[in-house]
């Protein structure tokens, strides 16, 4: 096998990849640089390095926007939604991937159609339903909304992965007398850990970053999530972008830590799902 030659085409590809990386990294650099500068410093040279890091922006963001309470609210909504999504999505996907082909495919198509329809079409009826159930201003309204909205996507991920699993383990468990729930709990669910990591990350990022739904369902309550709390610093006339960027930096840390912990499982989940 001959050696790979470094050609001009390879050089152009590397330059293009570096340029794309710079485009993605530049907003992150700007976010970090401005959050560690005083108002006068970022006003004069926003793109320069913060040679003397200023922590006042983080103190203001934490105290004035009540980011501690907002973090607790966001974590509660995300955790409650993910528990229901993983439990219901994995069980429904297992049924769809193991039931009769015609029935499973028909139900699967219905779930896919739910992914295509924009939720804005049902925004007003959903709001009225939450009001009638007396759930407005509580995190349960958000959990109910996210579970319904993200469940088709979760089933889509789980079902694609479960179709690739060998059935020999299930047949052996049935021969040993395992019930359907025992089989799912002790055989199937441990085998779908990679796609569970993918489900966790993708749903967590969507729920954590959503702004419009918490603003609509939680207005006037003390359960403001991170995006709603950060928006309190944005003014039509004067906005202290140092404080806003500091609040954003605090808000993305939990998601970045989760991604760092589960990125390997996420890649494994995508690789397994592509085999379906």
Residue pairs with C-beta under 8 A, 6 or more apart in sequence:
30 46
30 47
30 245
31 245
31 248
31 249
32 245
32 249
33 42
33 46
33 47
33 48
33 49
33 50
34 42
34 46
34 241
34 242
34 245
35 57
35 58
35 242
35 245
35 246
35 248
35 249
36 50
36 53
36 54
36 55
36 57
36 246
37 46
37 50
37 54
37 57
37 242
38 54
38 56
38 242
39 240
39 242
41 50
41 54
42 241
42 242
54 242
57 240
57 242
57 243
57 245
57 246
58 246
58 249
58 250
60 240
60 243
60 246
61 67
61 233
61 243
61 244
61 246
61 247
61 250
62 68
62 250
64 232
64 233
64 243
65 229
65 230
65 232
65 233
65 247
66 224
66 229
67 226
67 229
67 247
67 250
67 251
69 222
69 224
69 229
70 224
70 225
70 226
70 228
70 229
70 251
71 226
71 250
71 251
71 254
73 139
73 223
73 224
73 225
74 208
74 225
74 226
74 251
74 254
75 254
76 139
77 139
77 142
77 143
77 146
77 207
77 214
77 225
78 204
78 207
78 208
80 139
80 140
80 143
81 142
81 143
81 146
81 147
81 150
81 203
81 207
82 199
82 200
82 203
82 204
82 207
84 143
84 147
85 146
85 147
85 150
85 151
85 154
85 199
85 203
86 154
86 196
86 199
86 200
88 147
88 151
88 154
89 151
89 154
89 155
89 157
89 158
89 199
90 154
90 158
90 184
90 188
90 189
90 192
90 196
91 184
92 151
92 155
92 158
93 154
93 155
93 157
93 158
93 159
93 162
94 158
94 162
94 184
94 188
95 104
96 104
96 107
96 108
96 111
96 155
96 159
97 104
97 159
97 162
97 163
98 104
98 162
108 155
108 159
111 151
111 152
111 155
111 156
112 152
112 156
114 151
114 152
115 152
115 153
115 156
119 126
119 149
123 216
126 145
127 136
127 216
127 217
130 136
130 141
130 144
130 145
130 217
133 141
135 141
135 144
135 217
136 217
136 218
137 217
137 218
137 219
137 220
137 221
137 223
138 218
138 221
138 223
139 218
139 223
141 217
141 218
142 207
142 213
142 214
142 217
142 218
142 225
145 213
145 217
146 203
146 206
146 207
146 210
146 213
150 203
150 206
150 207
153 202
153 203
154 199
154 203
157 195
157 198
157 199
157 202
157 269
157 273
158 192
158 195
158 199
159 276
160 273
160 276
161 192
161 194
161 195
161 269
161 272
161 273
161 276
162 188
162 192
163 276
164 272
164 273
164 275
164 276
165 188
165 191
165 192
169 187
169 191
170 183
170 187
170 188
173 182
173 183
173 186
173 187
174 183
178 186
178 187
189 196
193 265
194 265
194 266
194 268
194 269
194 271
194 272
195 269
195 272
195 273
196 265
196 269
197 262
197 264
197 265
197 266
197 268
197 269
198 265
198 266
198 269
198 270
198 273
199 269
200 258
200 262
201 258
201 259
201 262
201 263
201 266
204 255
204 258
205 255
208 225
208 226
208 251
208 254
208 255
209 227
210 225
210 227
211 227
211 228
211 231
214 224
214 225
214 227
214 228
215 227
215 228
215 231
218 224
218 225
218 228
226 251
227 251
229 247
230 244
230 247
230 248
230 251
233 239
233 240
233 243
233 244
233 247
234 244
259 266
